[in-house]
């Protein structure tokens, strides 16, 4: 985008600077904790940690059903008197659905463990962690939907700092290397975040309504399909690698691939989530997607270069337990570059409502089987190297599909939409007033 147009899109969002900084510090602290655990626990235990977290992130999609995204849109638009009922409906629905899925998963874990190539205890831990992640993400979405940006950012930073301090104490003072300890601590910190935030949400069981739940789940349906497909596609690499190579290679792969993705997540969650998403919501979608198509090479090369450079710092901090290879890091950087471009397309299409969501679902439905098959073949043949190559290839396939589909669908500029602009102005006014 041209600088003048970007400034106009971001105008009125100066309030986001402080919360964005705090939230970025929280994410950096969480990433630092993962680095500490990786260095102290060693590749095998860190591989187990990564495996449980990966499965938990996948099951959390089904528990949450994208209600955190739904409430980010619905709460600012609702009248103040309606907001407690919306928040209560979303939270209690997620607690019931997530708790039910976690209980069912624990009961079925002896049957699910064999095809997944993991043990029963790993699956039970994954379901428990998934429930805590789902409630944590929903609570954060509710707080942001209520425009309590500074509070949620401060709470995230406090919880992340507590997790870092506890992990460092266990590793450096007590000498604990067992991954399960740090997984249980992560579940506890997620629960602490929710419990501290709950009193300010005004949630009462009698506020739950069937009509509100039905509307929320209907709106979140498309986003849930997208989240499920991407969650499986970008999480199954760890499962494949654990099956064909072992936990040690999973730990090394997590350093090459997981840490750069975490940096990318900080950018999209704390940068896009607070500033660029509102800008994309009011942008002309065909024009925005044409600009994305033009800057695709620059975005891919830029993020690949950043990932490659940052890897040096990661491996210096981790010590000799994780072997550094320029070739493997180059493969990782290529995958991160393609993954960034796909995420950029995904965010832009998701902010176009049903039209963009349907297009993205169609692209994922077409590309996911091909990308997953390529990934499986690469991992089976070449192990760790194949996992990095398969991740890069899979993302390149998705970028080609979604880029082609977006170019065909958004050929003509949208007509001006006055009612939407008026509604956006109202939402931004409510946000500023809530900040005050």
C-alpha positions in Angstrom: 0.0 0.0 0.0 1.1 3.6 -0.5 2.3 5.3 2.7 -0.5 8.0 2.6 -3.2 5.3 2.2 -1.7 3.2 4.9 -1.6 6.2 7.3 -5.3 6.9 6.6 -6.2 3.3 7.2 -4.3 3.2 10.5 -5.5 6.7 11.6 -7.3 6.7 15.0 -5.4 3.6 16.2 -2.7 5.4 18.2 -4.2 4.0 21.4 -2.9 0.6 20.3 0.8 1.5 20.7 1.0 0.8 24.5 -1.1 -2.4 24.5 0.8 -3.7 21.4 4.1 -3.1 23.2 3.0 -4.9 26.3 1.5 -7.8 24.4 4.6 -8.1 22.3 6.7 -8.2 25.4 4.4 -11.0 26.8 4.8 -13.0 23.6 8.6 -12.5 23.7 8.7 -13.6 27.3 6.7 -16.7 26.4 9.0 -17.4 23.5 12.0 -17.0 25.9 10.5 -19.5 28.2 10.2 -22.1 25.4 13.9 -21.4 24.6 14.8 -22.0 28.2 12.9 -25.3 28.3 14.5 -26.4 25.0 18.0 -25.7 26.3 17.5 -27.2 29.7 15.4 -30.2 29.0 17.3 -31.4 25.9 16.0 -32.4 22.4 14.1 -35.6 23.5 12.1 -34.0 26.3 11.6 -30.8 24.3 10.3 -33.0 21.5 7.8 -34.5 23.9 6.8 -31.0 25.0 6.3 -29.9 21.4 4.3 -33.0 20.5 1.8 -32.5 23.4 1.5 -28.8 22.6 0.9 -29.5 18.9 -1.9 -32.0 19.5 -3.4 -29.5 22.1 -3.5 -26.7 19.6 -5.3 -28.9 17.1 -8.0 -30.1 19.6 -8.4 -26.6 20.9 -9.8 -25.6 17.5 -12.8 -28.0 18.0 -13.3 -26.9 21.6 -13.2 -23.1 20.8 -15.1 -23.1 17.5 -13.6 -19.7 16.7 -15.8 -17.9 19.2 -12.9 -15.6 20.1 -13.0 -14.2 16.6 -16.8 -14.0 16.7 -16.8 -12.0 19.9 -14.1 -9.7 18.6 -16.7 -8.6 16.1 -20.0 -8.9 18.0 -19.1 -7.3 21.4 -18.1 -3.8 20.0 -21.3 -3.7 17.9 -23.6 -4.8 20.7 -25.2 -2.3 23.2 -23.5 -2.2 26.6 -26.5 -4.0 28.2 -26.2 -6.9 25.8 -22.5 -7.5 26.2 -22.6 -9.6 29.5 -25.0 -12.0 28.0 -22.9 -12.4 24.8 -19.8 -13.0 26.9 -21.5 -15.5 29.3 -23.0 -17.4 26.4 -19.6 -17.8 24.6 -17.7 -18.7 27.8 -20.2 -21.2 29.2 -20.7 -22.8 25.8 -16.9 -23.2 25.3 -16.5 -24.6 28.9 -19.2 -27.2 28.2 -18.1 -28.2 24.7 -14.4 -28.1 25.6 -14.9 -30.0 28.8 -17.0 -32.6 27.1 -14.4 -33.1 24.3 -11.6 -33.3 26.8 -13.4 -36.0 28.9 -14.3 -38.0 25.7 -10.8 -37.7 24.5 -9.4 -39.0 27.8 -11.8 -42.0 27.7 -11.0 -42.8 24.0 -7.2 -42.2 24.4 -6.4 -45.9 24.5 -7.9 -46.3 21.1 -6.6 -43.1 19.6 -3.0 -43.5 20.8 -2.1 -46.4 18.5 -2.9 -44.7 15.1 -1.3 -41.5 16.2 1.8 -43.2 17.4 1.8 -41.7 20.9 1.0 -43.1 24.4 -2.2 -42.6 26.4 -0.7 -40.2 28.9 0.5 -37.9 26.1 -3.0 -37.7 24.7 -4.6 -37.0 28.1 -2.1 -34.2 28.7 -2.9 -32.9 25.2 -6.6 -32.7 25.8 -6.1 -31.0 29.2 -3.8 -28.5 27.7 -6.2 -28.0 24.7 -9.0 -27.1 27.1 -6.9 -24.6 29.0 -5.7 -23.0 25.7 -9.3 -22.8 24.4 -10.5 -21.0 27.5 -7.4 -18.8 27.5 -7.9 -17.7 23.9 -11.6 -17.1 24.4 -11.0 -15.0 27.5 -8.5 -12.9 25.7 -10.9 -12.4 22.8 -13.6 -11.3 25.2 -11.4 -8.8 26.8 -10.3 -7.4 23.5 -13.9 -7.3 22.3 -14.7 -5.2 25.3 -11.8 -2.9 24.4 -9.8 -3.8 27.5 -6.6 -3.9 25.6 -4.2 -2.6 28.2 -5.6 -4.9 30.9 -5.3 -8.0 28.8 -1.8 -7.1 27.6 -0.7 -6.5 31.2 -2.2 -9.7 32.4 -0.6 -11.7 29.6 2.8 -10.2 30.5 2.4 -11.0 34.2 1.4 -14.6 33.5 4.2 -15.1 31.0 6.7 -13.7 33.4 5.5 -16.1 36.1 5.8 -19.0 33.8 9.3 -18.0 32.8 10.4 -17.6 36.4 8.9 -20.9 37.5 10.5 -22.7 34.5 13.9 -21.2 35.1 13.7 -22.1 38.8 12.8 -25.7 38.0 15.6 -26.1 35.5 18.4 -24.1 37.1 17.7 -24.7 40.8 15.9 -28.0 41.0 17.3 -29.6 37.8 14.0 -30.8 36.6 14.2 -32.1 32.9 10.8 -33.8 32.7 8.6 -32.2 30.0 5.5 -33.1 31.8 6.3 -30.6 34.6 6.4 -27.7 32.2 3.3 -28.8 30.4 1.4 -28.9 33.7 2.8 -25.5 34.6 1.6 -24.2 31.2 -1.9 -25.5 32.0 -1.8 -23.8 35.4 -0.7 -20.5 33.9 -3.5 -20.6 31.3 -6.0 -21.3 34.1 -4.6 -18.5 36.2 -5.1 -16.0 33.3 -8.8 -17.1 33.0 -9.5 -17.0 36.7 -8.0 -13.5 37.1 -9.9 -12.1 34.1 -13.3 -13.7 34.9 -14.5 -11.3 37.6 -14.3 -8.4 35.1 -16.4 -10.2 32.4 -19.6 -10.3 34.4 -20.4 -13.9 33.5 -23.5 -15.4 35.1 -24.9 -18.8 34.2 -28.4 -17.4 33.8 -27.2 -15.1 31.1 -26.6 -18.0 28.7 -29.2 -18.0 25.9 -29.7 -20.6 23.2 -30.4 -18.0 20.5 -27.1 -16.2 21.2 -25.2 -19.6 21.2 -26.8 -20.6 17.9 -25.9 -17.3 16.3 -22.3 -17.4 17.6 -21.6 -20.9 16.4 -23.2 -20.2 13.0 -20.9 -17.2 12.5 -17.9 -19.1 13.7 -18.5 -22.1 11.5 -16.5 -20.9 8.5 -13.6 -19.7 10.6 -13.6 -23.0 12.5 -13.3 -24.9 9.2 -10.4 -22.7 8.3 -8.8 -23.1 11.7 -9.2 -26.8 11.7 -7.7 -27.3 8.2 -4.7 -25.0 9.0 -4.3 -26.5 12.5 -4.1 -30.0 11.1 -1.9 -29.1 8.1 0.6 -27.0 10.2 0.6 -29.4 13.1 0.7 -32.8 11.5 4.4 -32.3 10.5 5.3 -32.9 14.2 3.1 -36.0 14.3 4.6 -37.4 11.1 8.2 -36.7 12.3 7.5 -38.3 15.7 6.2 -41.4 13.9 9.0 -41.8 11.4 12.0 -40.3 13.2 11.4 -40.0 17.0 11.1 -37.4 19.7 14.7 -36.2 19.5 14.2 -35.1 15.9 11.0 -33.4 16.9 12.8 -31.3 19.4 15.4 -30.2 16.8 12.7 -29.6 14.2 10.9 -27.4 16.7 14.0 -25.2 17.0 14.4 -24.9 13.3 10.7 -24.4 12.5 8.9 -23.7 15.7 10.8 -20.6 17.0 10.6 -18.7 13.7 6.9 -19.5 13.5 6.6 -18.1 17.1 8.2 -14.9 15.9 5.7 -14.8 13.0 2.9 -15.4 15.5 3.9 -12.4 17.6 3.7 -10.2 14.5 0.3 -11.4 13.4 -1.3 -11.7 16.9 0.1 -8.5 18.5 0.6 -6.4 15.3 -2.2 -7.5 13.0 -4.6 -8.3 15.8 -4.6 -4.8 17.2 -3.8 -2.5 14.3 -3.8 -4.1 10.8 -7.0 -6.1 11.2 -9.1 -2.9 11.7 -7.3 -1.4 8.7 -8.0 -4.4 6.5 -11.6 -4.5 7.7 -12.3 -1.1 6.1 -9.9 -1.5 3.1 -11.0 -2.1 -0.5 -10.5 -5.9 -0.6 -9.8 -6.2 -4.4 -7.2 -3.4 -4.2 -5.7 -4.8 -1.0 -5.4 -8.3 -2.5 -3.8 -6.9 -5.6 -1.2 -5.1 -3.5 -0.6 -8.3 -1.5 0.0 -10.1 -4.8 2.6 -7.5 -5.9 4.5 -7.5 -2.6 4.5 -11.3 -2.2 8.2 -11.8 -3.3 9.3 -9.0 -1.0 7.4 -10.4 2.0 8.7 -13.9 1.4 12.3 -12.9 1.0 12.1 -10.4 3.9 10.7 -12.8 6.4 13.0 -15.6 5.2 16.0 -13.3 5.8 14.8 -12.4 9.3 14.2 -16.0 10.2 17.6 -17.0 8.9 19.4 -14.2 10.8 17.4 -14.8 14.0 18.3 -18.5 14.0 21.9 -17.6 14.8 20.8 -16.1 18.1 18.6 -19.1 18.9 21.3 -21.7 18.4 23.9 -19.6 20.4 21.5 -19.5 23.3 20.7 -23.2 23.0 24.3 -24.4 23.1 25.6 -27.6 21.5 22.6 -29.8 22.2 21.0 -28.7 18.9 23.2 -29.1 15.8 23.2 -26.0 13.5 23.2 -26.5 9.8 23.2 -23.8 7.2 21.3 -26.1 4.8 18.6 -26.9 7.2 18.2 -23.3 8.3 17.9 -22.3 4.6 15.1 -24.8 4.2 13.4 -23.5 7.3 13.7 -19.9 6.2 12.2 -20.7 2.8 9.2 -22.4 4.6 8.8 -19.4 6.9 8.8 -17.0 3.9 6.1 -19.0 2.1 4.1 -19.4 5.4 4.1 -15.7 5.9 2.7 -15.0 2.5 -0.1 -17.6 3.1 -0.9 -16.0 6.4 -1.1 -12.6 4.8 -3.6 -13.9 2.2 -5.5 -15.7 4.9 -5.9 -12.6 7.1 -7.0 -10.4 4.2 -9.6 -13.0 3.0 -10.9 -13.6 6.6 -11.6 -9.9 7.0 -13.9 -10.0 3.9 -16.7 -11.8 5.7 -18.5 -14.8 4.2 -17.2 -14.3 0.7 -13.5 -14.3 1.7 -14.0 -17.1 4.2 -15.7 -19.3 1.6 -12.9 -18.7 -0.9 -10.3 -19.6 1.8 -12.1 -22.7 2.8 -12.3 -23.8 -0.9 -8.6 -23.2 -1.3 -7.7 -25.1 1.8 -10.0 -28.0 0.9 -8.2 -28.2 -2.5 -4.7 -27.7 -1.2 -4.5 -29.5 2.1 -4.6 -33.1 0.9 -1.9 -32.4 -1.7 0.3 -30.5 0.8 -0.2 -33.1 3.5 0.7 -35.9 1.1 3.9 -34.1 0.0 4.8 -33.6 3.6 4.2 -37.2 4.6 6.3 -38.4 1.7 9.2 -36.0 2.5 9.2 -36.9 6.2 9.1 -40.7 5.4 12.0 -40.4 3.0 14.3 -37.8 4.6 13.2 -37.4 8.2 14.1 -34.0 9.7 15.3 -32.6 6.4 12.2 -33.8 4.7 10.0 -32.2 7.4 11.5 -28.8 6.7 11.3 -29.3 2.9 7.8 -30.6 3.1 6.7 -27.6 5.2 8.1 -25.2 2.6 6.6 -27.1 -0.3 3.2 -27.3 1.3 3.0 -23.6 2.0 4.2 -22.9 -1.6 1.3 -25.0 -2.9 -1.2 -23.2 -0.7 0.1 -19.8 -1.8 -0.2 -20.7 -5.5 -3.8 -21.9 -5.0 -5.0 -19.0 -2.9 -3.2 -16.4 -4.9 -4.7 -17.7 -8.2 -8.2 -18.0 -6.7 -8.1 -14.5 -5.1 -6.9 -12.9 -8.4 -9.9 -14.4 -10.2 -12.5 -13.7 -7.6 -11.4 -10.1 -6.8 -10.9 -8.8 -10.3 -13.2 -5.8 -10.0 -13.2 -3.2 -7.2 -16.0 -3.3 -4.7 -18.5 -0.4 -4.8 -18.3 2.0 -1.9 -20.3 0.8 1.1 -21.5 3.7 3.2 -23.4 1.7 5.8 -20.3 -0.4 6.5 -18.2 2.7 6.9 -20.8 4.2 9.2 -20.8 1.0 11.3 -17.0 1.0 11.4 -17.0 4.6 12.7 -19.4 3.6 15.4 -17.2 0.7 16.5 -14.1 2.8 16.6 -15.9 5.5 18.6 -17.0 2.8 21.1 -13.4 1.6 21.3 -12.0 5.1 22.1 -14.7 5.7 24.7 -14.0 2.4 26.3 -10.3 3.2 26.5 -11.1 6.5 28.2 
